[in-house]
Amino acid sequence: MRRATIARELIISAPNAPGILAEITSRLYQMGIAIIAVTIQVMEDHATVRLLTDNESYATEAMQGMQLPLDHRDVVIVDLPNRRGFLGKLADALGREGIDILDLYLTVARGATSALLVFTCSHNGKAVQMLRGH
């Protein structure tokens, strides 16, 4: 059984400008909000910042003060063992269940025994149940 849950990811549309990430993270820090995961995609002069925090509602409130377009989406978060091939096995199992991975990011610290996987898919609830072994 793996620890798998559904969480809300905050999606911020921002201009691609030096210091924008510093502004976002400083605002979260000032409100005592911890960042669990972050990814940024840049296309020319536009950046999409996706954040997983320890308090999505406070993070949303903090970002509303910056007057940047905001959105949310449900994502699946999973603590995985940090072993070679484990992500491939998980992806194979999801595929066999007909679950299509739409977006995924993963991080692990060097020498750590576990990794944090964040993804969204065609059936988030089904994926969580499968990963929990139900």
Helices and strands as residue ranges (DSSP letters): E 4-15, H 20-30, E 35-43, E 46-53, H 56-64, E 70-81, H 86-96, E 101-107, E 114-121, H 124-131
